[in-house]
Amino acid sequence: MRPGDIVDVSLDWPLVGRDREITRLKDALLAPAGAGALLIGDAGVGKSRLASAALDACEHAGCLVERVVPTPGWQDVPFGAVVNLLPAPASGVADAFRQLTENLRERAAGRTVVIGVDDAQWLDDASVVVLERLLIARAVNLLVVARGDTPGLRSVAALRRAGELERIDVSRLNRSEVAALVTSALGARTDGLTLDLLWRWTLGNPLFLREVLRRGRACGELRCDGEIWRWHRADDPASLRLADLVTMTVEELSEPEREALTYVAYAEPIPLTMLEALVAPAVAERLEERGMLRLHTVATRAMVRLGHPLYGEAVRAGTGPLRARRVMRELAEVAEPVAESPGDRMQVVSWRCHAGLPVDGRQLLAAVEDALRRGGASLARRLAQHLPAPLDTWHTGRAAVAQGRPAEADPLLAAAYELLPEAADRARAAALRALNLFWGLRRPQDSLAVLAQATRQLPAEVHHELLAAEAGIAVFCGRGTEALDAVGAALSQPSTDPLLETAVTPLRPYLLVFGGAPGQAVTEFSTGDLSASEIWPTMRAATQSCHVHALVMCGKLVEATDVAERYYRDAVAHGSSDAVGLLAMMCGVCAGDAGRITEADRWTREALAVTDHHTLFPIRANILAMTAWWAAHLGECDRAAAALAEVATVVPPGSSFGDYTAVSEAWVLAASRHRDAAVTRLWELAERFRTSGLVSSAVEALHLLSRILPSPEVAAELKAVADLSDSPLFRWHADYAEHLAVGDPQQLEVASEQWAVRGYGALAVEAAAFAEAGYRRRCDAAASRLAHRLTQLRGTCVGFWPPWLPPRAPAAAALTRREREVCALAGTGLGNVDIAERLVLSVRTVENHLQRAYDKLGVRTRGDLAAALEALER
């Protein structure tokens, strides 16, 4: 399959997550005659695909397999379902049974006979009787496929009574299975937000999933960017016309049933007591029995949801504006008398607004605030439009910031500053606008001008509301101790605006991490002193990212990996692309430090794909820097250089945030075999970072320098800087630098073992390579042992062999045929996508083949492949 192709017919659609069912089906169908299986499941869960795979397996096992597919049009025709199995027209059941028995016995020649019956609910009565008698006579085994609402149907029940049919229920796919199916169908990695959308739209129904993918590709919303598939608009699936898949079901409902479904579609999850106050309980019960409603418990409340999101889409698409207003008015009237919690009251206010009913101003303002605090920026923005001026402008601007829409937020916040009557509110508007201008729109001078204007025009008693913005700007303008003082002031006099308060939250752990105190940051996270608010998903992710980074810098890599993946799932659930990008990058950091370089690169590609020039610049710049970092690790220096060049277009003038990027630049220089330039650059960076108080960044620069050019001078400097920190990892770096400077192979061998135990695969490879070279220079027999260990380590750290390591002996394993094909095409200049299309592979498979081949051939770039392959031929 080529990348970009979507499997079309059911027989080609990948079968994922069904191994257990396949095994049970094979056991049932290969049993002694007279047995079989009843496959039950909802429409679209993949019963037919699963049955087909099981019948194929029976054919491969040597059985005679016949497939019967009844249809509604033949249900009234005697023997209509089995007509193709009859050699001649049957005069009755006895004649049909005789013909079938003789025909199947002759063709089977002693083999087991298996008959598969799909859509058994459409079997005609005569065919049911014949199949029933075949089972009783133990002439066949039977696989019966039926919808979940039909197992009690007379035809299905009769067949199950006649034979020993094991019931096998086919459930929907879970999240991980959906992800695997999407990857298999698309042939390349898909970003987490897209996978989350696909899960929420389809709830694991393979039929719905296939239609979403097909139509997403057809309308261009699902596109492959940088070898990462991404959905470019998070519209609901109605935009794909998927409601057509369930429209017939909804149209079959009675008016009371449709009315009940409409209430749930506009209010889910709706308390059961509330629904029963709106419709007769028997109506809701019928919908539940049909799978169109689901009952579950939240705390102690019985809540009702739709059986599938598409039911809601179909209902809402067919509901006119007048009916929708009436439905929401009735929902509000029933809910308002019993609304106790802030969430309940917020929902009532929302319904009243949509229904055009009057709303108390204080209740409306409270609902806006509550929606924003709960992370519901979209709802807050819709409700804010019903507030009187200028509150509507102010709160719409705040919601736009929380939504990550800086260009929309700026004019609203500017207007709010001019129009709001209260000085404190004007100060908050100025502070939020300044942050938005600096972080979101990359206009530092304008942001400083806004703060200066507010300081001049507003009374001193409200100036503390400006501290959050001053801190946010100071941290990313590299002002050292001034940044620490600004953050301290903002924390000691916090703003009463939750957005500004949330903006300050990640600044303290950020400064701790890069100031050489990651251990203190870890402690503050573990004690709950640092927590991530729901209100601004991007700031929540920034705080979470600092937690991961602190764990990484303390050497707690396993814990950091678990935490990063948990935070990544949280970001996906919050639906913020900037948050997902930032935490995907951190997952990549954990994978890369563990030595899984290609996995780190894939994570970073996802981070790059889900963010863009609208992303807050510190996040986008970091992602680009890490893109260059891992690309350089893999020897892809051109791609690394392109990412670094883009950083210059992202970081605003006056900001020195590009400091971390500078370490990546040094790595790219070293990877490009410009060692002297890299060494000079790293010395400069180490001095600058240390002078600025960025202890962790200084250690990062010196750690890389100690590996590129081991020396006692570098080791001593690294130890001196590491001693300024509370990080165990930095002390390990200092010890390793000393071992490299001494060059004793025994010490380096021990260091390699230690790095491996700690989980740092790339450093374990590096230390083992230096140890093996040292033993070889001594003509020590230990070199052979290290060579074997090095081969094992390289197997788990594919693609990593920086140019400062000793030359590699050729790997023992020869290229496989497929690796040779991929390398030959790559050597001509073809990209991974083109190679995948040419060889009918997924992009990820091509990538893996190339990295293994690079490792075997001892090359780092595509440009080296042609010569390496030619040498191999000689």
Protein Blocks (a to p, Z undefined) as FASTA:
>chain_A
ZZhiacfbfmlpccehilmmmmmmmmmmmmcehiacdddddehilmmmmmmmmmmmmmmn
opacddddddfklmmpghklmmmmpmbacfbfklmmmmmmmmmmmmnnopacddddehkl
lpcfklmmmmmmmmmnopaccdddddfklmmpmklmmmmmmpccdddddddddfklmmmm
mmmmnopacdfklmmmmmmmnnopaklmmmmmmmmmmnomacceehiacdfbfcdfklno
pmmmmmmmmmmpcfklmmmmmmmmmmpccdfklmmmmpcfklmmmmmmnopaccddehja
ccdddfbfklmmmmmmmpcfklmmmmmmmmmmmmmmmmmbfmlmmmmmmmmmmnopacdf
klmmmmmmmmmmnopamlmmmmmmmpccfklmmmmmmmmmmnopaklmmmmmmmmmmmpm
blklmmmmmmmmmmmmmmmnopaklmmmmmmmmmmmpcfklmmmmmmmmmmmmmmnonoj
mmmmmmmmmmmmccfbfklmmmmmmmmmmmmmmnopammmmmmmmnopaccdfklmmlmm
mmmmmmmmmmmmnopamlmmmmmmmmmmmmmmnopaklmmmmmmmmmmmmmmnopamlmm
mmmmmmmmmgcfkbcfklmmmmmmmmmmmmmmnopamlmmmmmmmmmmmmcghiaklmmm
mmmmmmmmmmnopaklmmmmmmmmmmmmmmnopamlmmmmmmmmmmmmgcfklmmmmmmm
mmmpccfklmmmmmmmmmmmnopaklmmmmmmmmmmnopaklmmmmmmmmmmmmmmnopa
klmmmmmmmmmmmmmmghiacfkbccddddfbdcdfklmmmmmmmmnopafklmmmmnop
afklmmmmmmmmmmmnopabfklmmmmmmmmmZZ
